[in-house]
Amino acid sequence: MSTRTVNAEWLGGYQVRVDAGRFDLRVDEPESVGGTDTGPQPTDYLLASVASCFALALVYSARKRSVELPSAQVTVTGTYDGPRFADIAIEVVTGLPDEDAERLIASAERVCYVTNTLRRPPTITVHHRAGQAS
C-alpha cells in the first residue's frame, strides 16, 4: 500500500497553509465566523476534492473506453448537519446521450478515490508528537 502526506501549518487567526507536495494551498474561514476570507474554507476543499476527482474519473473512464467526451462539468453540493455534511450531491453534465452518460458515470463511481473514500470511510487516528511546530 502506498501513502500520501500533506502538512498544514497554522499562520494565525483561522489561516492555514497546506503543503501538498509541490503545491501550497491557503485555507481560511469567512469573516462571518472570525476568519479573514483569504482562501477557501476546509469544507470547500472537501467538496472541490469530490468534484475534481469525479471529473477526472469521468475523463479516465471515457479514455479507457474510447468514448469521446464532448464536455464535463461536475457540480457538488454539501448539506450541512452540525459539524459534518449529512449529504453530498453530485451533478454531472457531459453532453453525451443519457445512456452513454449513465455508463460513464457508473464507471467513474468505481474509480474515483475521493467518493470511494467517503462512501467507505477510513479509520482516522490522531496522535500528538512532542516538540515545537516548525
TORRO-600494 format. One line per field, with one value per residue: residue in three letters; residue number from 0; x, y, z of N, C-alpha, C in turn. Coordinates in pm, 1 decimal. Atoms other than C-alpha are relative to their C-alpha. Last residue first. Layout:
BEGIN
r (ALA,...)
k (NUM,...)
n.u (X,...)
n.v (Y,...)
n.w (Z,...)
ca.u (X,...)
ca.v (Y,...)
ca.w (Z,...)
c.u (X,...)
c.v (Y,...)
c.w (Z,...)
***
This chain:
BEGIN
r (SER,ALA,GLN,GLY,ALA,ARG,HIS,HIS,VAL,THR,ILE,THR,PRO,PRO,ARG,ARG,LEU,THR,ASN,THR,VAL,TYR,CYS,VAL,ARG,GLU,ALA,SER,ALA,ILE,LEU,ARG,GLU,ALA,ASP,GLU,ASP,PRO,LEU,GLY,THR,VAL,VAL,GLU,ILE,ALA,ILE,ASP,ALA,PHE,ARG,PRO,GLY,ASP,TYR,THR,GLY,THR,VAL,THR,VAL,GLN,ALA,SER,PRO,LEU,GLU,VAL,SER,ARG,LYS,ARG,ALA,SER,TYR,VAL,LEU,ALA,LEU,ALA,PHE,CYS,SER,ALA,VAL,SER,ALA,LEU,LEU,TYR,ASP,THR,PRO,GLN,PRO,GLY,THR,ASP,THR,GLY,GLY,VAL,SER,GLU,PRO,GLU,ASP,VAL,ARG,LEU,ASP,PHE,ARG,GLY,ALA,ASP,VAL,ARG,VAL,GLN,TYR,GLY,GLY,LEU,TRP,GLU,ALA,ASN,VAL,THR,ARG,THR,SER,MET)
k (133,132,131,130,129,128,127,126,125,124,123,122,121,120,119,118,117,116,115,114,113,112,111,110,109,108,107,106,105,104,103,102,101,100,99,98,97,96,95,94,93,92,91,90,89,88,87,86,85,84,83,82,81,80,79,78,77,76,75,74,73,72,71,70,69,68,67,66,65,64,63,62,61,60,59,58,57,56,55,54,53,52,51,50,49,48,47,46,45,44,43,42,41,40,39,38,37,36,35,34,33,32,31,30,29,28,27,26,25,24,23,22,21,20,19,18,17,16,15,14,13,12,11,10,9,8,7,6,5,4,3,2,1,0)
n.u (-96.5,43.7,43.9,-96.6,-63.3,-144.7,-82.0,-94.3,-65.5,-66.1,-75.1,-24.4,-117.9,-96.1,-52.0,103.1,112.3,-44.5,-12.2,134.8,59.9,-57.4,-25.7,-142.9,-85.3,26.9,-69.7,-142.6,-16.4,10.9,-124.9,-106.2,22.0,-42.1,-146.5,-45.5,21.0,136.0,23.2,25.9,-105.2,44.3,-94.4,72.5,-86.0,63.6,-80.1,26.1,91.2,97.2,-27.8,-139.0,-95.1,77.1,-51.9,102.2,4.1,66.2,16.7,39.4,45.0,14.9,28.8,-20.6,3.8,73.3,-32.1,119.7,-4.4,103.1,-17.8,-119.5,28.4,91.4,-73.4,-95.2,77.7,43.0,-114.3,-20.8,103.9,-31.6,-114.0,30.3,100.5,-65.2,-83.1,91.3,56.7,-101.6,-5.4,111.0,-28.6,3.3,115.5,-5.6,-109.8,49.5,-25.1,-113.6,-125.1,-33.2,118.1,2.4,63.2,143.4,45.5,129.3,37.8,141.0,44.2,103.4,-48.7,-105.5,42.8,-105.6,-15.3,-65.4,-88.7,-71.5,51.5,143.3,60.6,-65.0,83.5,-66.6,68.8,-30.3,-0.9,-1.1,-10.6,56.9,-75.5,84.0)
n.v (-76.3,-1.3,-130.6,-83.8,-104.2,20.9,-117.9,12.2,-127.2,-2.7,-123.8,-22.5,64.1,-82.6,103.0,104.2,-51.3,-19.7,132.8,47.4,-83.8,21.8,-128.2,-34.1,111.4,28.7,-101.3,32.8,122.1,-39.4,-67.6,101.6,85.4,-72.9,-2.0,138.3,49.7,52.4,132.5,-16.5,48.9,-37.7,14.5,-17.2,-21.5,29.6,-61.0,43.4,114.0,1.5,95.0,-14.1,-15.5,52.5,3.6,-48.9,65.8,-77.4,74.3,-92.6,68.7,-95.0,57.8,-95.8,-135.8,-78.7,-141.6,-82.4,-65.7,62.2,145.4,38.4,-22.3,105.1,126.9,-8.3,2.9,139.3,74.3,-46.2,63.3,142.1,15.2,-43.9,89.0,129.7,-13.7,7.6,134.8,89.6,-28.0,73.1,142.4,68.2,86.1,125.8,-8.2,33.0,-118.8,8.6,-43.8,88.8,19.6,-103.6,-127.0,2.2,-101.7,33.6,-92.7,-37.5,-58.5,-102.3,-119.6,28.6,122.4,42.2,144.2,29.1,115.6,28.2,127.0,-13.7,-100.2,-128.7,-111.4,-87.9,-127.5,-63.1,-145.6,-84.8,-138.4,-104.9,-125.1,-118.2)
n.w (82.2,139.8,47.6,69.7,-80.4,3.0,-23.8,-110.8,-31.5,-130.3,-20.8,-141.7,-58.1,-74.8,-91.2,-10.5,-78.7,-138.2,-61.0,-33.6,-104.2,-133.3,-66.5,-4.8,-42.8,-141.2,-80.0,3.8,-80.2,-141.0,-34.1,-3.2,-117.1,-120.1,-2.0,-18.7,-136.6,-17.8,57.5,142.3,89.4,134.4,110.4,126.4,116.1,128.4,105.5,136.7,-6.3,108.7,107.7,45.2,-109.5,-112.1,-136.7,-92.1,-130.3,-104.4,-124.5,-105.6,-120.8,-110.1,-131.7,-108.8,54.4,-99.2,16.0,15.3,132.1,82.4,-10.3,77.0,142.4,45.0,0.6,111.3,124.6,14.8,54.0,138.0,81.1,13.6,90.8,136.5,58.8,19.3,120.3,114.7,2.4,56.1,144.3,61.5,17.4,-128.5,-24.3,73.6,96.8,134.0,82.7,90.8,-60.8,-112.3,-84.9,-104.1,34.8,-27.7,-94.3,-58.0,-107.0,-0.9,-126.1,-1.4,70.7,97.3,68.7,91.6,18.0,127.8,2.9,124.7,51.7,25.9,-86.8,25.3,-42.1,-96.3,-20.8,-127.1,13.2,-119.0,45.7,-85.0,0.6,0.0)
ca.u (810.6,589.9,790.3,816.7,606.7,403.6,32.7,-185.9,-499.7,-632.9,-887.9,-1006.0,-1114.4,-1468.8,-1633.2,-1853.6,-1623.2,-1314.2,-1491.9,-1600.3,-1240.9,-1069.8,-1299.1,-1258.2,-1592.6,-1801.9,-1633.8,-1751.8,-2109.4,-2084.9,-1963.7,-2248.5,-2500.7,-2353.0,-2382.0,-2749.0,-2826.3,-2673.4,-2342.2,-2300.6,-2133.0,-2319.2,-2275.3,-2449.2,-2300.5,-2492.5,-2322.0,-2549.2,-2521.4,-2212.8,-2043.2,-2017.3,-2394.9,-2582.0,-2457.7,-2578.3,-2295.0,-2336.1,-2107.8,-2122.2,-1933.1,-1893.3,-1763.4,-1750.8,-1754.1,-1631.3,-1529.3,-1559.0,-1255.7,-1349.9,-1030.7,-1045.9,-1402.8,-1324.4,-1021.6,-1220.0,-1505.7,-1261.0,-1102.5,-1441.5,-1507.7,-1174.1,-1236.3,-1585.8,-1510.7,-1190.7,-1370.7,-1633.2,-1359.2,-1174.6,-1491.8,-1528.4,-1180.2,-1262.9,-1149.0,-890.0,-827.8,-1168.0,-1030.0,-1166.9,-1389.4,-1704.8,-1870.6,-1527.3,-1517.8,-1266.4,-920.5,-716.4,-429.7,-292.4,74.8,171.7,484.8,398.0,74.2,193.6,-118.6,-107.5,-361.1,-546.2,-804.2,-623.4,-255.8,-44.6,-125.8,78.2,-88.0,118.4,17.5,102.0,29.0,74.8,130.3,0.0)
ca.v (2420.6,2300.3,2254.7,1908.4,1620.5,1428.9,1408.1,1138.0,1131.6,818.7,805.9,465.0,500.2,584.4,363.9,605.7,898.8,707.3,583.0,939.4,1059.9,775.6,789.1,455.1,275.0,592.9,688.8,361.9,423.7,780.5,650.5,402.3,672.3,917.0,667.2,601.5,971.8,1084.7,1264.4,1640.2,1559.6,1728.3,1565.1,1658.3,1522.6,1552.1,1530.4,1467.2,1485.8,1707.3,1748.0,1974.2,2012.8,1884.9,2074.4,1983.2,1951.4,2040.3,1916.9,2034.6,1834.7,1965.1,1750.9,1820.7,1641.7,1311.2,1085.6,732.8,510.9,301.7,380.1,738.4,783.0,623.9,848.9,1159.7,1063.6,982.9,1325.4,1492.2,1276.8,1374.2,1742.4,1748.3,1538.6,1728.2,2058.8,1947.6,1877.0,2195.7,2396.4,2219.6,2337.3,2705.1,2867.3,3140.9,3492.7,3515.5,3689.6,3442.5,3513.7,3319.2,3581.9,3680.2,3351.2,3085.7,3033.3,2781.8,2864.6,2575.6,2532.3,2297.4,2096.4,1836.1,1937.8,2193.7,2338.9,2694.4,2768.7,3086.2,3098.7,3365.0,3284.0,3102.0,2745.5,2495.7,2202.0,1914.4,1669.7,1300.4,1026.5,658.1,345.9,0.0)
ca.w (1253.8,1536.8,1855.3,2003.3,2125.9,1868.4,1943.6,1794.9,1583.0,1414.6,1134.1,1015.6,656.3,549.8,287.0,92.9,163.8,49.0,-264.7,-341.3,-311.7,-496.4,-801.0,-983.1,-936.1,-945.7,-1272.7,-1429.9,-1318.8,-1454.0,-1791.3,-1816.0,-1718.3,-1969.9,-2254.6,-2175.6,-2126.4,-2458.2,-2400.5,-2346.1,-2015.1,-1729.3,-1386.9,-1061.3,-738.3,-411.4,-72.1,223.6,600.5,575.8,910.5,1218.6,1257.3,953.7,649.9,301.6,51.2,-314.9,-591.7,-951.7,-1213.7,-1566.5,-1848.0,-2218.8,-2555.2,-2407.8,-2693.4,-2558.3,-2615.0,-2309.7,-2114.0,-2237.3,-2114.7,-1778.2,-1724.1,-1821.2,-1589.9,-1307.4,-1362.7,-1316.3,-1008.5,-856.6,-927.8,-781.3,-470.8,-396.5,-450.7,-197.1,57.9,-34.9,22.7,359.5,456.3,392.2,71.3,95.4,222.5,393.4,704.8,956.8,1255.9,1166.9,943.6,808.6,619.3,723.4,583.8,384.7,150.6,-53.7,-137.9,-420.2,-499.1,-236.0,-71.1,184.0,342.1,473.8,745.0,831.5,1110.1,1310.8,1278.7,1019.0,1125.1,925.8,749.0,607.6,333.8,316.5,62.2,125.8,-83.2,0.0)
c.u (-65.2,96.1,-42.0,-63.5,100.2,62.5,146.4,84.1,95.3,69.2,57.8,84.1,-0.2,117.9,109.3,40.0,-109.3,-115.0,45.3,4.3,-139.5,-75.3,45.9,32.8,145.1,89.0,-21.6,79.6,146.8,18.8,1.5,132.7,107.2,-15.1,52.3,152.5,57.0,-11.8,-148.1,-20.5,-21.2,112.6,-67.2,102.6,-88.0,94.3,-60.3,94.6,-21.1,-85.4,-97.7,38.2,140.2,93.9,-100.3,51.5,-106.0,-3.3,-58.1,-29.8,-27.3,-58.4,-4.7,-26.1,25.2,-2.0,-90.1,44.7,-129.4,-6.2,-98.3,19.3,118.5,-31.9,-87.5,76.6,92.3,-85.2,-33.3,115.5,12.4,-103.4,35.7,115.4,-22.1,-95.6,72.7,76.2,-91.8,-50.7,101.5,-10.3,-112.7,18.4,6.3,-124.8,17.2,108.0,-34.4,19.4,123.0,136.8,26.3,-114.7,3.0,-58.7,-148.1,-34.2,-139.8,-24.9,-145.8,-29.8,-98.1,52.6,101.4,-43.5,107.3,19.3,60.2,95.8,67.3,-58.0,-146.2,-48.7,77.3,-91.3,72.0,-72.5,24.8,-4.8,-11.7,17.6,-70.5,88.1)
c.v (113.5,86.2,-12.6,130.2,77.5,116.5,-40.1,127.2,-25.7,134.5,-4.2,126.9,17.2,-80.1,65.5,-111.8,-104.8,47.9,10.2,-139.3,-48.7,77.3,-23.6,130.3,42.4,-112.2,-24.5,96.8,-41.3,-121.3,41.4,62.2,-107.7,-87.0,67.7,-7.8,-139.5,-65.4,-35.9,-132.4,31.5,-38.0,41.3,2.4,8.4,37.8,-44.8,73.7,-58.8,-124.7,24.7,-102.4,11.3,2.7,-62.2,-17.8,64.4,-81.8,93.3,-81.6,106.1,-76.1,112.1,-73.4,108.3,144.7,80.2,144.1,74.7,58.3,-74.1,-150.7,-44.2,13.8,-112.2,-131.7,-1.3,-16.5,-147.7,-75.9,42.5,-68.6,-146.5,-26.6,36.6,-99.9,-130.6,12.7,-16.7,-144.1,-91.5,28.7,-77.7,-150.7,-60.7,-80.7,-129.0,13.4,-24.6,130.1,-11.7,31.5,-93.3,-21.9,97.8,134.1,-23.7,107.7,-38.0,92.1,40.5,46.8,117.1,127.6,-30.5,-134.4,-24.5,-150.2,-9.6,-117.2,-37.2,-135.4,16.9,109.9,129.4,118.2,78.6,134.2,56.8,146.3,86.6,135.6,102.8,124.1)
c.w (-74.2,-80.0,-145.9,-43.3,-83.4,75.3,-5.6,7.2,115.5,16.3,140.6,11.5,151.7,55.1,84.5,96.0,18.0,87.8,145.4,61.4,36.5,108.8,144.7,72.6,20.2,52.2,149.0,86.8,4.8,91.0,147.3,43.6,11.7,124.2,126.5,7.7,23.0,138.1,9.9,-71.2,-146.9,-95.3,-130.3,-112.4,-123.9,-113.4,-131.8,-93.5,-138.7,16.3,-114.8,-108.1,-56.9,119.5,96.4,142.2,87.3,128.1,105.6,124.8,106.0,117.8,102.4,131.1,104.9,-47.8,92.3,-14.3,-30.2,-141.3,-91.2,-0.9,-85.1,-148.0,-57.1,-13.4,-121.0,-125.6,-18.0,-64.9,-146.1,-88.6,-20.4,-95.8,-146.6,-62.8,-30.0,-131.4,-120.8,-4.7,-67.5,-149.7,-68.2,-22.7,139.5,27.4,-79.9,-107.5,-146.5,-75.4,-86.9,58.7,118.5,97.5,117.5,-41.7,25.3,102.0,45.8,118.4,-14.9,141.8,9.3,-62.0,-109.6,-57.9,-104.8,-5.6,-139.7,16.9,-131.5,-37.1,-37.4,92.7,-16.4,29.8,108.6,7.5,139.3,-40.6,123.9,-67.2,87.9,0.0)
***
